[in-house]
Amino acid sequence: MYRKRLIGFGLITTLFCLLLVIRLYYIQMVKSSFYSDLALRQRSNEISTNTKRGTIFDRNLEALTNKESVKTLVVHKNLLNEDQLLYQEVLENTLLSQEDLKELVNSNNFILKIPVEDDFKINHSNIYFVDIVQRYRSDNILSHVIGYINKSENSGESGLERVYDEYLNVGNEKSLLLEYDRSREIVLNASEHVSEKDDPNNPSAIKLTIDSQIQERVERIMDEEKVKGAVVVSEVESGKILAMASRPNFKQDEIYEYLNKSDMALYNKAIQVSYPPGSIFKLVVLIAALESEMEFENREYVCNGYEEINGVKIKCTGVHEILNLDEAFYKSCNSVFIQLSKELGGRAIIDTAKRLGLGEKIGIGLMEEVSGNLPEDDEIHGAAVGNIAIGQGKIESTPLQITNLLMIIANGGIQKQLFLVEGITNKEGMILKEINKDSDIQIISAEVSNKVKKNLIDVVEKGTGRAIDTSYFGGAGGKTGSAEAVLYGKSAIHGWFSGFFPQDKPKYVMTILVENGNSGSKSAAPIFEKIAKEIDKIYPVY
C-alpha cells in the first residue's frame, strides 16, 4: 500500500512539473513579445501615432480617412514650465492658440502632445517629434456619409463609421514608447511599437463607390455658391453613388460644437431629411398618365392661370392658355397637371409613386436614411388631389429618392440598385467580401421611359431649365421644382433640379436640393451646370 502511494505521488509530481515546464515555455517563448511589450508599457508613456481604425477608401482606392498626419511635439510639461525661451519658441510654432497651449500646459497630463508647424525643428534630448495620423481630413470631405466616432471608446457613432464599426474598429496600433527615469522627466529610451496584424485576409477597411475627385468638386461648388441643402451624383449604368454632399458641413473631430445648433449641420440632408418635391413630382403624374388608357397625349388643355378644385384655387406658374401635354410639362403648368390628377385619381398617382421608390427607403446601407412620406386614405381625395399634382402637401421625398426616380427613367424604365459601398477589404483595399445588390427590375415600360426622357430634354432645351448651358457636356434632361415647406420653424421655398447628362446616352444622374432657394430654375439648375462641367473635365463624356 505504501509503495502504491509513493508511485502515485511521483506521477502527480511529474505531471505537475511537466505542466509547469509547458507553462514556462508558453510564457517565455510563445508570449514573450506580448509580456515584453506589457512590461515596457508599464514603465513607459505611450504616444499613439495612428487612429486604431481601418481606412475608408473611395472607388479608386484613394484614402478618405487616415490620410493626413500632423507633426507633433512630445515634451514633458515641466520643461515648458521651467524654460520660458523654449515655451516661447513652441508658442511661435504651434498650431494651437495661445489660450489652448496654456490650457494644455496647465492640464493634469505630464507628457504633452503639441501640434506644430511642419518646418519646426529643435535639438533637445528630451523632446521628440512624431507624425500622428488623423482620422479625418482637414477639409472633412464626405463627412455626413463617413460619420464620426466616439473617441473615448473608438466606436462608430454615425454614418459608415457606425454601420461598419465591426470591421473598422480593428484595434491595430502604432505608437512611440518613451521610457523615463524615476523623476519622469528624463527620457532613457524611445522606441516605435507596432501591434499591427499583417494578415492579408484580415477584413479591416471598406471600399466605397464614391469618386473623391467628383466629391471634392461638388463640395467646393456648394461652398462657393453658399448652398445649404444636398447634392447626389450617381452613375447611370452601374447604380454607383459617385458623390453625396450635405451642407452646412461639420468638423468630425469637434462634434460637441454642433450638438446645440439649430442649422442641422449634423444631418445628412441627402437621405436624412425629406422635403416636398414640388414640380418634380409632376414626373410621377406624367408617368401615371402615359401608363393609363385615357390618351392624355392627344388632347389640348386650357390654362387660365389657376385651377379650382373643391372651392380651393391653386395658382399656376403663368397663364399658358391652350397647350398640349408636352408643353404643359416643360412649362411646368400646374393647371394641366391638376386636371390630369383629377381624372387619374389620387390613388393611381400614389401607387405609381410607390412603384418608383417614393415613400420608402432606397436602402444604401446608412442607418440615418428616412422613408419620406406619401399621403394615404382621406389625404388623397378631394382638394388634396391638387396638392398631389404639384408635389406639395403631405408628399415628402429625399434627394436620394428623387435620384432613384431619375435613374429609372435614364435606364429605360429599369430600376438599378443604388449603392454606396462596394465591399469590405483588407488594409490594402483588396475586396474580401462584396456587398450584395438587388437585381435589376423593369419598373415602367421602355416606351413610357423614352417618352418621359424626351420630355425631360425639352425642359432643358426650351422649358423651365433652359438657362442651363449644356453644350459642354453633350446636352441634358431634367426637371426643376420649387416647393414650400417649414424650415427651422419658418416658411421657406426650396429649389430642386434633378436630371441626367449627356442627353443621348446618359452617364450620370444628379439631384440638387437648395434650401431657401425659391426657384429651382434659378438656384438649383445653375449648380447642376457647374458640377456637370467639372465632371466632364475629369471624365469627358465624348
N, C-alpha and C positions, 0 to 999 in steps of 0.2 A: 504493500500500500504506500509506504514512504517513497519507494522508487518511482511509482507512477506519478505521485505528486511532484516529485523533483523534475521528471521529464516534462510534465505539463507546464510547470513554472518556466522551464527552459524554453519551451516552444513559444509561450506567451512573450517572454523577454526578447527572444529572437525576432518575433513578429513586430513587436513594438520598435525595436531598433531598426528593422527594415523600413517600417513606415516613417520613422524619424529621418532616415537617410534619404528616402524618396522626397519627403517634405523639404529637407535642406537643399536637395538637388533642384527642386522646383523653384525655391526662392532664389537660390544663388545663380542658377543657370537660365531657367525659363523666364523668370520675372525680374531678373537682375536690373534691366534697364528701367523697369517700372519703379522699383524701390529706390534706385539711384536718383531718378527724377523726383520722386517724392521727398527724399532726403534733401536734395538740392533746393527744392521749393520751400521747404521748411526754414531754411536758413537764408533764403534769398527773397528779393522783391521781383515779382513777375510783371513785365510790361507787355501786354498783348499787342501784337503788331498786325493782326488780321481781324476779320469780323466774325469768325466762327460760324459763318453761314455760307451755303453754296451760292454759286453765281447764277444770275438770270441772264440768259443770252437772247439776242434778237435772232432773226432768221438767218443772218449771215455770220453768226457766232461772234458778233460784237457784244462785249460785256456791257450790260445795262446797270449792273451793280459790281461792287468790288473792283472798280476800275481806277479810281483816283486814290492817291495817297497824300498825306500831309507830313512834311518834315517836322519832327517833334523833338524838343529838347527835354531830356530826362535829367533831373537835378534834385538833390536834397534841399528841402526848404531852408535849412539853416545857412546854406551857402549864400542864398539870396538875401537872407536877413542880415547876415554879417558883412557882406561885401556890397556896398552901395554902388560901386562902379560896375560890378557885374550885374546888379539889379537894373541899373540904368541902361546897360548895353542890351540886356534881354528885352527890356521895355521898348527900346527903339526898333527891335527886330521881330517882336511877336505879332501874331495875327489877332491877339486879344486886345481889348481896350484897356486903358489904364485901370479902370474900376474892376474889370474882370480879372486882370492879373493880380491886383491887390487882394481881391476876394479869394483867389486860388492860393496865394501865399499864406493867407491867414486861416486857411481851412485846417481840418484835422489830419489831412494827408501829409506824410513826411516826404514821400517821393512824389515830385510834381512832374506832370507831363504838360509841356507848354508848346503849342503850335507856333512855328516860326517861319520866317521867310526862307525860300529855298537857298538863297546865297549866303545865309548867315553862317559864319564859322567862328569857332573859338577853341583855343587849346587849353584844356584843363583835365587833369587826371580823374576827376570825379564828376565829369559832365559827359553825357553821351547823346548822340543824335540817332534817331530811328525814324524810318518811314512807316507810318501807321496807315494801313489801308482803310479807306472809308466805305461804309456800306452803300451809301447813296452818292450820286454825282452832285456836284455843286449846283448844277442847273436844275436838279430834281426832275429830270426828264421822266415821263411816263409815271409820275408819282401816284396818280389815282388808280392806275392799274396794278402797279407793283405793290402799293400799300406801304405799311410801316410795321415796325416790330416793338415789342415791349423789351427795352434794353436790359432791364434787370434780370429778366428770365430768358432772354434771347429767343423769344417766341413770336410768331406772326400774329398781328392784331387785325389786319385788314388786307384786302386785295389778294394778290398772288402769294404774298408772304404768309397769309393765313391759310389759304387753300392747300398750298404745297409745303407747309411747315414740316411735315414728316420727312421730306427729302432735303429741304434747305437747312434745317437745323441739324447739321452733320456733326457739330462739335469739334471739327478739325481746328487745331490751334498752332499758331506760330507766335513765339514770344521771345523777348530779351530777358534773361535772368541776371540780376545784379546781386552779387554776394557781398554783403557788407561786414565790417568788423563789429565788435560788440557795441561800439558807440553808435552804430547805424549811420555813420556819416562818411566813412572812407570805404571806397569800393575795392574789394580784394580781387574780384574776378567778375568778368562779364562774358556771357555765352548765349548763343542763339539756341533756342529749344524748339523742336518741331515734333508735334504729335499727330501728324497727318497720315492718313491711310492712302497708299498708292494703288490700291486695288482698282484696276480699270473697270471692273464690273460693279463698283460701288455707286449706287444712284445718289447723286449729291448736287444736282443742278437741273434747271429746266430750260428748254429752248422754245421761244415764242415765234409767232408768225409776224410780229412787229418788225418793220423795217426802220431802223434807227435814223437813217438819212431822211426818210419821209416824216417820221415823228418829230425830228428836230425842226424841220421846216414848218410843219403845222403849228407847233408851239411858238416858234418865232413870229409867224404871221399873226397868230392870235394875240400875242403880247404887243406887237407893233400896232395893231388895229384896236387894242384895248377891248378885246371881245370877252364878254362874260357869257359862258354857255358851254357848248361842246362841239367837237368835230369827230367824225368817224370816217375812215377810209378803208375800203375793202377791195379785194381782188376778185373780179367777176368770175373767172374760170375756176378758181380753187375754193373760194369762200374764206380765204385767209383775211384776217383783220390786220391791215398794214400800219394803221395809226389810230390811236384813240386818245383824245385830249379833252381836258375839262379845265375851265377857268372860273374863279380865281385858282391859282396854284397854291401849294403849301410846301414848307420845308419839312422833309420827313424826319429829320433829327430834332425838330423843335415842335412836336405835336401840341404840347401844352399851351403854346401861344394861340392856338386856333380853337380850343375847346369851347370858349365862351363867346366866340364871334358869331355874328348873325349872317355872314356872307356865304355860308355853306361851302367854304373852301375845301372842307374835308370830303365833300360829296363828289362822287364820280357822276357828273351830270349826263354822261352818255348812256348810263344804264340805271342810275340810282334815283333819278328824278324824272317824272313824266309830265309832259306838257300837252295842252290842246294842240293838235297838229294843224288846225286851220285849214286852209285850202288844199294842203297836201292830201287831205282825206278825200278830196274830190276824185283822186285816183281810184279809191275803193268804189265810190258811186259809179264812176265810168266803167269799171270792170264789171260791176253787177249789172249795169245797163246793157253792155255788149254781150254778156252771157245770157241775158233774158231773150225771150222771143217777141219782144214788143217793137223791134225795128226802130229804135230811137234814132239811129243814124240817118234815116231817110226823112226826117221831119224838119220843119222850121219852127223856131221858137221866138217868143217876143219877150224882151226885157224892157220894162218901164222904169228901171232904176230901183225897184224894190219888189218884194214878193210878200204877199199876205197869206198867213196860214193860221186858221182858228182865231182870227182877230189880232194876231201878232204880226207887225210889219218888220221885215228884215231887209236892210238896205243892201244894194248891190254895189260893186266897185265902180259902176258908171251906168249910163243909160245906153245900152247896147242895141236897142231896137230889135230888128229882125236878124237872126243868126242861126247857123246850124250847130250841130253838136261839137264838131271840131273847133269852130270859132269860139264857142262857149267855154271850151276847156282852156285854150291858150290865152283867152282873155280873162279867165277865172271868173266867169259870170255866176254870181250867187243865185240870181233869179232862175236861170235854166236848171241848175243843179237841185234847187229846191223843188222845181216842177218834176224833175226825174225822180227824186226821192219820194214825193207824194204818190207817184204811180207805182214805183217799185215796192214801197213799204219799208218801214224801219227794220223789220225782221230780216228781210232779204239782204239788206246792206250790212247789218251787223254780222250775219252769218258769213258773208263774203269777207268781212274784215277779220273774222276769226281764222278762216282758211289761209289768209295772207299773213298770219302770225301776230296780229294785233290783239291786245288784251291778255297776252300770256308771255312768260319769259322766253327769250330766244335760247338761253342756255349755253353761254360761252365759258362757264366754269367759274364765275365770280359770284360769291355769296351775296354781294350787295345788290344784285340786279332785281328790279321790281317789274311787275307784270303790266303796269299801266292800267287802263280802265276802258271798258266798253259798257254803254248803258244797256239795261235789261228791263223786262216787264213793262211797267207804265211809262218808263223813260224813253220808249221807242215809238210812242204813238202820239197823235195829235200834233200840237205845236212843236213838240220835241223833235219831230222829223226835220224841221227847218234847221235846228242846230246840228243834227246829224249830217245833213247835206253839206255843211260848210266846216265840219270838224271842230265844232265848239261844244259847249255844254258839258256833258259827262264824259266825253271822249278825251282820253289822255294817252299819249304814246311817248316812248323814249326815243332818242336819236338812233339807238341801235335797232329798234323795231322798224323805224322808217327806212333805215339802211337795208334791212332784210326785205322789205316791200320792194324797193328799187332793184335789189339783186334778183328777185324773182322775175321782174319784167326784163331786166338786162340779159337774163339767161333763157329767154324764150319761154317763160312760164314755169321753169323748173326751179324748185327750191333747193339750194345747196346749203348745207350746214355751215353757218358762220362759226369760225373757231379762232381761238387766241393762242392756245398752247399746242405746239407740235408734239412735244414729248418730254419725258424725263430722261436726263442724260447723266453721264459721268462728269467729272470736273473739267474734262477737255471739250465737252459739248457733243460727244458721240451719243446718239439716242439709244437708250436701253429699252425703253417702253414707249410706244406711240400712244397718243390719246385717241380713243375710239370716236369715230364720227358717224352721224346718221347717213343713210343712203339718200341719194337724190330722189325728189318726189315731184311729179308733174302737178302743179297746183292749179294753173289755168292753161288753156289751150295755147299752142304756139300761134294760132291765128289771132286770138284776142291779144296776146302778149305783143306781137309785132305791130298790131294796130295801135295799142297804147304807147309803144315805143315811138312810133311816128308822131303821136300827139305830144309826147314829151319833147321831141326835137322841135316841133312847131312852137312850143313855149319859149324856147331859147332863140329861135330864129325870128319870130315875129310876135311873140306874146309878152307876158309879164317878165320873162327872163332875157329879153333881147338886148339888155345893156351889157351882157357878158360878151367879151371878145374871145371867141373860141378858135380863132384862126391859128393860134399857136399849137393847139393840141388836137386838131382834127375834128372840131365840132363837138357838140354835146347835146344831151337831152336832160330835162329836169323839170321840177315843179317848185314854184315859190309858195310861200304860205305866211300868213300873219294871223296870230291868234291872241286873244285877250285872256289874261289869267291874273291871279293874285300872286305877286312876287314879294317876299319879305314883308307881307302884311299890306302891300299897296297894289293897286291895279296897274298892270303893265301889258304891253303888246309885244310879243316875241316874234322875231323874224326867222323864217325857215327857208332853206333851199336844199333839195336833195336831187341828185342827178348822176348821170354816167358820162364817161368820155373814153375814147373818141366815139362819135355817133354811129359809125358803120359797124364796127366790131368792138363793142365796149370792153375795156380792160379794167376800168376802175369804177366803183360807185362811191360817192361821197355825200355825207349829210352834214349840214351846218345848222346849228341852233344858236341864235344870238338873243340872249335875254335883253329885254327892253329895247329891241332893235326896231320896233314899229313895223316897217315894211320889209318883208323878206327880200324883195327885189333890190332894195337899196342897202340893206345891212348884211344879209347872208350870201346873196349871189356874188357880190364882189370878192368875198372870201373864197368861194368856190373857184373863181377865176384865178386868183393869186396862187392858191395851193396847186391847182391843176398845172399851171405854168411851171412851178417848181418841180413837180413830179416828172413832167416832160423833160426837164433839164437833166434829171438823174437817169430816167429810163424813157428815152424818146419813143413816142407811140408809133413812129414810122422808121 
